[in-house]
């Protein structure tokens, strides 16, 4: 069947699908660059990582704040979606929790600099923080509940407190190459195990 046989809306749908896929590629590339270089990384580095020109990035994200906010939301969504998938594919719920915490740490390290990028937009920052809690606390709760139900970890753990603790372990990680926040978070997750 040719494109003309598919009807007038199919070409527009295909273009929208391509635009969404291109935007996802840009967000993935920006997130990777932010992890290694921070949110102030040159846009040309993000364009190179994504394999696109600078104009493509500015067409999708006219300001750095637009790009940073989009990456933040994209990573929150990816973290939220990863939890249930990891529970299905990991050998144990505790292993799933450990893998999810690695993703969460990567997200937190990327997030540093968000406040500066938003330049005093307190309401916008609060909206993003509320989105973060709304999407991620239930996922962390699900992982903790599954690990506790399997007997892998203690049952008296609170998702919000664990996430705050991991967040505190990530402070300063972007400015000290000798500090490994991922390793510290892994030690914390190992310490959640049920005592024998």
C-alpha positions, 0 to 999 in steps of 0.5 A: 500500500502506498502512502497515498493509499493510507489516507490523509492522516497517516502522513501527519501521524508518521511525521508526529511519530518521527518528531517524538522519536527525534525529541526523545533522541535529543533528550537522551543525548542531553541527559548523557551530556548532563551526567558527564558535564553538568547542565551548563554543558555547551549545546554543541556537545548535546548536538554532537551526542544526538547527531543533529545540528544546533538548529534542531535543538533550538527548534525543540528547546528555545532556551537552556531552561526549556531543555533542562526541564524537558530532560528532568521530566523525561528522566523522571518518567524513565525512572518511573517506568523502569521500576515495574520493568525491573521487578519483572526482569530481575532475579530478585526484588532486591536486585531490582531495587538496586538497579533502580537506585542506580538509575535514580542516582544517575538522575539525581546527578543530572538534576544538579544545576536545575535550580540555576538553570531555572533562574529563580522560577520558584513556582516552576521548580516546585511544580517539577518537584511535585511531579518528581514525588508524584511519579517516583515515590510510588515506584520506590514504594512498590520496589520496597514492598516487593523486596520486603514481601520476598524477605530480602529486606526489612519491612519498616522502610519508607520510600520517601526517606530512602529517596531523601537519603540517596539524594543526600549521598549524591550531594557534591558528586558532580564536583568531586571526581573521587566521590562515587555516589553510585557506590555509596547508594549501592552500599546503602541498598546492600545495608537494607537486607534483612539481618540473618 
